[in-house]
Amino acid sequence: MCWRSFLFAGSLLASASTPVLALDADPYCVREPTVDCLLDMVASAIGDLRPGYRTDTILSDYGRALALTGREAEALAVAERIKTERSRNQVLKTLAAQQPGKGDGSSEKPLFDESIAAERRVVDYAMMAEAAFRKEKGDDARAFLDQALAAAAEVEAETKAPHGHYRLASALEMAGDHDAAEEAARAILDPSNSAITLIELATRWAKDGRKDEAHTLMAEAADLREALPEDKRYLTLSRAAEFWIKEGETERALTLARSATSDQVRESVLGGLVQTAARAGNWALARELAEEADAMDVLASVFGYCASSFVARGNAGPNTCLDEAHVLLDGLIRDAGEKTGRDRFMLDDAIVAVAVAESLSDNPEAVEKLIAALPDARSRQHAHHMIINAQTGRDNTLALLMALNLETPEAKLEALARMSRFLAADANR
């Protein structure tokens, strides 16, 4: 850990209001954190956790880290302790993803307990197939996809209605079965979800050079959108406008975004395009959209993400994104007044994004100043968690020191369990 990181850790540790949680923290682990020693630290402290949503979140991260490191029996024991179905399924799904398929559309053993609803299995298996395709594990991906299709058939036989086809369409597309992907998208009963799924397919097709076919899907999605009530069009408008921005058809995208008759919907769609324009490298358009939609906080967040990416990639030279973010944030914080609700949330998101970028730049004074601008302990704790996430894999000692000095025992355990999962996932890639 570099000397600037020690200064950064010290400045944050000095502001901690409570002593370090009495964990079995091996000093060698603090010096050089590993997945195994982090898991041991979590294991030493989870026994007395009371049941609840936050406990389930901690146990889910811990169980997934165990699964990723091949400790199957321990992961299953943790899963049995989790009360929330979604959190428990995350552990089981990670376990399943570690079980290789035979390459013949089957797997070595059942991946999920049959007590898990088929509706849930459709989505989870399809997502596992997508993850396997991304890792270029074709045999495993197809085995998971077959499981998803079998679960979907089970649901449809019982309910006479399709389920999970938005995820199936994506997995089928990744498998190269374009016709089946289209059919899955069109089978979705909710016209808004069907339109969004068609747009997602069109985005992939356009990226692959299948422009004409992609535009045909966009026209079909537009017909579905126009049949929706005005108050149900937001997501389809937003996704369609994003598609045309990526295609370089800016005027078409803006015309579509501005077609909303509701001021709130129109500003939301335009604000959502800020990040799309920035990712496309059109910063002038991003600023124009932010000004029109009164979404300068969104633009500040985007500059913050850009600044973090600049540092993470090891780029040399001035970080102009970080400079731009500060110029925007200074004015936004100064004029924050009594912002509440979504406006306050968006401003806080921008502050946290820039704080993360400054932490990656080893600038503790700037981080402290930004965190002090957050309105309450909960948002400040969220900022610390996001910084820990960003430092994990980059400066693990700093991340661990910060985790051990969060304000509550639950927050410490949550950060440690997530760190162990992140490091286990990195080692598993």
C-alpha positions, 0 to 999 in steps of 0.5 A: 500500500503506497504512502498516499493510501496510508494517509488516506486510510488514516484520515478516514480512520481518525473520523471513526466514531466507534472502536473497531469491531472485535473480529478475529482479525489476523494482522497478517490479513490486514497487511495482505488480505486474501479471500480465505482470511477475509472469510475467516474474519466473517465466520468469526462474527456472523454467529450472533447476527439476528435474522433480518434483511441486512443479515441475509444480505451479509450471508448471501455475499458470504455464501457466494464467496464460499461457493466461488472458492469451492467450499460447497458444504459451507455455502449450502449451510449458509444458504439454509440459514438465509430467510429471504428467497432472493438472497438464498437463491443467489448463493444456490445460483453461484453454487450451480454455476460452479458445477460444469455441464456435460456438454450434452444439455444436462448437468452432473447433478440437480442445480437447484432444490426443487422447492424453488419455484419454477418461475424463479428457476427460469430467470436464474438459469437463463442468467446463468447461461448468459454469464457462461456465454460471456465467459465463453463456456459454451457447453455449460451455457447451453446446459443452463439454457436447457434448464431454463427452457425446461422450467419455462415449459413447466410454468407454461403448462401449469399457468397457460402463460409464458414467464421469464421470456425477457431473460430467455430472449437474451440467453437465446440470442447469445446462443445464436438462436435469433429466431427463438429469441425473437419469438421469446420477445414477442411472447411476452404478454406485457406490451411494454416489456415486450417492446423493451426486449425487442429494443435490447435485441435490436441493440445487439443486432445493430452492434453486430452489423445487422442494421436493417433487421435491427431497425425492423425490430425498432419499428415493431417496438414503436408500434407496441409503445404507441398502443400504451397509455401515456403514463406507461411509455417512459421506459420504452421511450427512454430505451428507444431514444438511447438506441438512436443515440448509439446509432448516431441519429441524434435528432431522431432520438431527441424528437422521440424524447421530446414527444412525451406530453408529460413534462416529468416524463420528457425531462426524465427521458432527456436526463437518461440520455445524458449518460448515453451521449457521454458514453458515445463520446458526445460530451457537448450533447450530454451537457445540452441534454442536462441543461434542457432536462435540469439534470446537471446532477446527472452530468456531474455523476457521469463526469465522476464515473468517467474520472474513476474509469480514467484512473482505473485504466492507468491513463496518464495526464490531467483527469479533465473529467474530475475537474469538470465534475468538481466545477458542476458539484461546487455549484450544485452543493452550494445551491442544494438548499432543502432538496428532498426526494429524487432531487436530493438522491441524484445530488447525493449520487453525484457526490458519491461518484466524485468521492470514489474518483477522488479516492482512486486518485489518492486525494483524502482531503477531497474525499472528506470534503465531499462526504461531509456534504452528504446530509446524514449518516446513512448516505455517508456510510453508503459513500464509504461502502462505495469507496471500499468496493472501488478499492477492493482489488486495487488496494485491499489493505486500505479497503479492509482498514476502511471496512473495519472502521465503519460505524456499526458492526453490521456495516463492517460485516457487510463490507467484509463479506462483499470484499470476500465475494469480489476477491473470490469472483476476481480469482474465479475469472 
